[in-house]
Amino acid sequence: MPKLSMMRAARALLAACLVGGTLLVAGCGKSEPAFQNLDLTGNKQFGSDFSLPDTNGKIRTLADYKGKAVVLFFGYTHCPDVCPTTMAELAQAMQQLGPDAKRVQVLFVTVDPERDTPQVLSQYVHAFDPAFVGLRPDDAQLAKVAKDFRVYYAKVPGDKPDNYTMNHTAASYVFDPSGQLRLFARDGQGVQPWVHDLKLLVD
């Protein structure tokens, strides 16, 4: 394309994008954040809030963490692999976020309240980061929040009654500081996707 024609095309694009400072054409302005996890923004198929007791028995909802990005992580303390790996990744992500970590809240929802007593759960989450919070629903509360967020969980019997494992959805949900559900994050993905996406949400 001749140089003059290219200049005219550029001026035409700019004119189409902005008239009196108003954006007229989609795609002319700043693009939406490119998340590395699955973007659920606007998806109505998942829960929009929760109401679950923490390890002190206090009921927690999203409103308690207004102004923070919230990671809602489902797992259990006896998990042999994925859960501790993801918790360690989140702890490392908090370190890498630096001051921004104060605007992120990690909530660990146990799918095994039978063994995860308040003391066990509290010690577990705090071993990764003192700011992490454990949520311990009763059976009815767990069934409801699992249904709301489409989380699967099931007990797998072992060789002894108390030596069982829990099959469960290996993923977390992430809300932005305004309380809107934004991301579906698979567990065991590594530290960088957490740092990248959480920084986008809190900036």
C-alpha positions as CSV (number, residue, x, y, z in Angstrom):
1,M,0.0,0.0,0.0
2,P,1.4,3.5,-0.9
3,K,2.6,5.5,2.1
4,L,0.0,8.2,1.6
5,S,-2.8,5.6,1.5
6,M,-1.5,4.0,4.7
7,M,-1.5,7.4,6.4
8,R,-5.1,8.1,5.3
9,A,-6.2,4.7,6.5
10,A,-4.6,5.3,9.9
11,R,-6.4,8.7,10.2
12,A,-9.7,7.1,9.2
13,L,-9.3,4.4,11.8
14,L,-8.5,7.0,14.5
15,A,-11.5,9.1,13.5
16,A,-13.8,6.0,13.6
17,C,-12.5,5.1,17.1
18,L,-12.8,8.6,18.6
19,V,-15.4,11.3,18.0
20,G,-15.3,14.0,20.6
21,G,-13.3,11.7,22.9
22,T,-16.0,8.9,22.8
23,L,-15.1,5.4,21.7
24,L,-17.3,4.4,18.8
25,V,-15.8,1.2,17.5
26,A,-15.2,-2.0,19.5
27,G,-11.6,-3.0,19.6
28,C,-10.2,0.5,19.2
29,G,-9.7,1.0,22.9
30,K,-7.8,-0.9,25.6
31,S,-8.5,-4.6,25.4
32,E,-9.8,-6.7,28.3
33,P,-7.3,-8.4,30.5
34,A,-5.8,-11.6,29.0
35,F,-6.2,-14.1,31.9
36,Q,-4.2,-17.3,31.9
37,N,-7.0,-19.2,33.7
38,L,-10.5,-19.7,32.3
39,D,-12.4,-16.5,32.3
40,L,-15.9,-16.9,33.8
41,T,-16.8,-13.2,33.7
42,G,-20.5,-12.9,33.2
43,N,-21.1,-16.6,33.5
44,K,-24.3,-17.3,35.5
45,Q,-23.9,-21.1,35.8
46,F,-21.9,-20.9,39.0
47,G,-22.5,-19.6,42.4
48,S,-22.1,-15.8,43.1
49,D,-21.6,-16.0,46.8
50,F,-21.2,-18.4,49.8
51,S,-22.1,-18.5,53.5
52,L,-19.7,-20.8,55.3
53,P,-18.3,-21.0,58.9
54,D,-14.6,-20.4,59.4
55,T,-12.6,-22.4,62.0
56,N,-13.9,-20.1,64.8
57,G,-17.5,-20.8,63.8
58,K,-18.0,-17.3,62.3
59,I,-20.1,-17.3,59.1
60,R,-18.1,-15.9,56.2
61,T,-19.4,-14.4,52.9
62,L,-17.9,-12.4,50.1
63,A,-18.9,-9.2,51.8
64,D,-16.3,-9.9,54.5
65,Y,-13.6,-9.6,51.9
66,K,-14.8,-6.6,49.9
67,G,-12.0,-4.9,48.2
68,K,-10.0,-8.1,47.8
69,A,-9.7,-10.7,45.2
70,V,-10.9,-14.0,46.7
71,V,-9.6,-17.4,45.8
72,L,-12.2,-20.1,46.8
73,F,-10.3,-23.3,47.0
74,F,-11.9,-26.7,47.6
75,G,-9.9,-29.5,49.1
76,Y,-9.1,-31.4,52.3
77,T,-6.1,-31.6,54.7
78,H,-5.4,-35.3,54.1
79,C,-5.1,-34.8,50.4
80,P,-1.8,-36.5,49.3
81,D,-0.9,-34.4,46.3
82,V,-2.9,-31.8,44.5
83,C,-4.2,-29.8,47.5
84,P,-0.8,-29.2,49.3
85,T,0.8,-28.5,45.9
86,T,-1.7,-25.8,45.1
87,M,-1.6,-24.3,48.6
88,A,2.2,-24.1,48.3
89,E,1.8,-22.4,44.9
90,L,-0.7,-19.9,46.3
91,A,1.7,-19.2,49.2
92,Q,4.5,-18.5,46.8
93,A,2.3,-16.4,44.6
94,M,1.5,-14.2,47.7
95,Q,5.2,-13.7,48.2
96,Q,5.8,-12.7,44.6
97,L,2.8,-10.3,44.7
98,G,4.5,-8.3,47.4
99,P,2.3,-5.5,48.7
100,D,-0.5,-6.6,46.4
101,A,-0.9,-9.8,48.4
102,K,-2.8,-7.7,51.0
103,R,-5.5,-7.4,48.4
104,V,-5.9,-11.1,48.0
105,Q,-7.7,-13.6,50.3
106,V,-7.3,-17.3,50.0
107,L,-10.2,-19.4,51.4
108,F,-9.8,-23.1,51.8
109,V,-13.1,-25.0,51.9
110,T,-12.8,-28.5,53.2
111,V,-14.8,-31.2,51.5
112,D,-13.9,-33.5,54.5
113,P,-15.4,-31.8,57.6
114,E,-15.5,-35.2,59.3
115,R,-11.7,-35.3,59.8
116,D,-10.9,-31.6,59.3
117,T,-11.7,-30.4,62.7
118,P,-11.5,-26.6,63.3
119,Q,-8.0,-27.1,64.9
120,V,-6.7,-29.4,62.2
121,L,-8.0,-27.1,59.4
122,S,-6.7,-23.9,61.0
123,Q,-3.2,-25.4,61.5
124,Y,-3.2,-26.7,57.9
125,V,-4.0,-23.4,56.2
126,H,-1.8,-21.3,58.4
127,A,1.2,-23.6,57.7
128,F,1.1,-22.3,54.2
129,D,0.3,-18.6,55.0
130,P,-0.9,-17.0,58.2
131,A,-3.4,-15.0,56.2
132,F,-5.1,-18.0,54.6
133,V,-8.5,-18.8,56.1
134,G,-10.1,-22.3,56.4
135,L,-13.9,-22.7,55.9
136,R,-15.5,-25.8,57.5
137,P,-19.1,-26.4,56.4
138,D,-21.3,-29.0,57.9
139,D,-22.7,-31.7,55.5
140,A,-25.7,-29.6,54.4
141,Q,-23.7,-26.5,53.9
142,L,-21.1,-28.4,51.9
143,A,-23.7,-30.0,49.7
144,K,-25.2,-26.6,48.9
145,V,-21.9,-24.8,48.1
146,A,-20.7,-27.8,46.0
147,K,-24.0,-27.6,44.1
148,D,-23.7,-23.9,43.6
149,F,-20.2,-24.0,42.3
150,R,-20.6,-27.4,40.5
151,V,-17.9,-29.0,42.7
152,Y,-17.8,-32.8,42.8
153,Y,-16.7,-34.6,45.9
154,A,-17.0,-38.2,47.1
155,K,-15.5,-40.4,49.8
156,V,-13.4,-43.3,48.6
157,P,-13.2,-46.1,51.3
158,G,-9.7,-47.3,52.4
159,D,-8.5,-50.3,54.3
160,K,-9.8,-48.8,57.6
161,P,-12.8,-46.6,58.4
162,D,-10.7,-43.5,59.0
163,N,-8.2,-44.2,56.2
164,Y,-10.3,-43.0,53.3
165,T,-9.6,-40.4,50.6
166,M,-11.8,-37.8,48.9
167,N,-12.2,-37.5,45.2
168,H,-13.0,-33.9,44.4
169,T,-12.9,-31.3,41.7
170,A,-9.3,-30.0,41.5
171,A,-10.0,-26.4,40.9
172,S,-10.6,-23.0,42.5
173,Y,-12.8,-20.1,41.8
174,V,-11.6,-16.5,41.8
175,F,-13.6,-13.4,42.5
176,D,-12.5,-9.8,41.8
177,P,-12.3,-7.1,44.5
178,S,-15.9,-6.0,43.6
179,G,-17.2,-9.6,44.4
180,Q,-17.7,-10.7,40.8
181,L,-16.8,-14.2,39.8
182,R,-14.0,-14.0,37.2
183,L,-11.9,-17.1,37.0
184,F,-11.9,-20.9,37.1
185,A,-8.4,-22.0,38.1
186,R,-7.2,-25.6,37.8
187,D,-5.1,-26.9,40.7
188,G,-1.4,-27.7,40.3
189,Q,-0.9,-25.2,37.5
190,G,2.2,-23.6,38.9
191,V,2.9,-20.2,40.5
192,Q,3.1,-17.9,37.5
193,P,-0.6,-18.1,36.3
194,W,-1.7,-17.2,39.8
195,V,0.7,-14.2,40.0
196,H,-0.3,-13.1,36.5
197,D,-4.1,-13.3,37.0
198,L,-4.3,-12.0,40.6
199,K,-2.2,-9.0,39.7
200,L,-4.5,-8.2,36.8
201,L,-7.5,-8.4,39.2
202,V,-6.1,-6.2,41.9
203,D,-4.4,-3.6,39.7
